[in-house]
Amino acid sequence: MKLSTLTALLMLTIIGCSDEPLNTEYRYEVSGTSGNYFVTMQNTDNNTQQFSEVGNGWYYSWTQSEERWLYISAQNNNSSGNVTVKILKAGKVVAQNIGTGGYTIATVSGDY
């Protein structure tokens, strides 16, 4: 019994000390009252990517193992309404901004 307990503790120690970083899920989200947005973002390859005429509930998700600079901006394509952009890390909002009014822009960025 003692040998199996010792073996289990040793295995947990080895697994817990792994040099491999854990992947974390990230997500950009766009929503609002307009329903029509132009999005500019930093994608998983660290390149700027744009999407036109996206609707409410639009999102982009990926996993990464290290913190890096993230950016998303969305413009309301209508003469009224609002737009909200969010960055989520492991399902929790880490950055959010709201733009209110016609053709307004909401932007968030930072190291996450």
N, C-alpha and C positions, 0 to 999 in steps of 0.2 A: 504493500500500500504506500509506504513512504517513497519507494522508488518511482512509482507512477505520479505521485504528487510532485516530486522533485523534477521529473521529466516535463510535466505540464508547466511548471513555473519557468523552467529553462526555455521552453518553446514560446511562451508568452513574452519573455524578455527579448528573445531573438526577433520575434515578429514586431514587437513594439519599438525596436531600435532600428528598423529598416531605414536606409538612406533614401529610399524612393519617396518623393513627395506625393501626397494624396491629391487626386484630382477633385476639384470643387466645381459645382455647376454654377454658371453665370447666365444671366438673361437680361436683355434689353426689352422694355415694353413701351408701347405708345398707345394712348387712349385719349378720350376727350369727348366733346359734344359736336365737333365738326364732322367727324367721320371720314375726312379726306386730308391726308398729311403727306408731306415730302420729308423723307428721313435721310440724314447723313450720319454715318457711324464709323467707328474703328472696328474692323472685323477681326476674326481669329488669326489672320495672317499679318496683323498690324498695318493693314492698308485701309484707306478711306473707301467706303462703299456707299452708294446712294440708291434709294428706292423712291419712286414717285407714285402718288395716288394710293398709298396704303390706307387701310381702314382701321376702325377701332379694334382693339384686341391684337394688333400686330405685335409679333415678338421675334426675337432672334436669340437662340440659346446655344451654349457650348460648354465644354469643360476645360479647365486649365489648372496647372499645378503650382504656378508661381504668380505672385502679384505683378500686375503691369498696369500701364496707363490705359484707361477706357474712356470712350467718348460717344455720346449720342445726342443728336439734335433733331428736332422735328418741327416743321412749320405747318401751321394751320393753313390749308389751301382755300379757305372760304372767307367771306367778308365779315363773318361773325363766329362766335364760339370760342372754345378753348382747347388746348392741347397739353397733355401730361406725358413726361418721359421719366422712366425709372431704370435704375440699374439694380438688379437683385443678385445677391451672393448666397448660395445655399438656401434659396427660398425666402430670404429676408431682404427688404429694401435697404440699400446702403446709400442711395442717392436718388433724389427726386426733384423735379422742377415743374412748374405749371406756367404756361403762357396764356393770357386771357385777351381776346379781341381778334378782329379780322387779321389774317395773315401774320399773326404773332408767332414767335419762335421760342421754344423751351429747350434748354441745353443743360446737360450734366456731364461732368468729367472728373477724373481723379485716378489715383492709384488704388486699385482694389485687387 
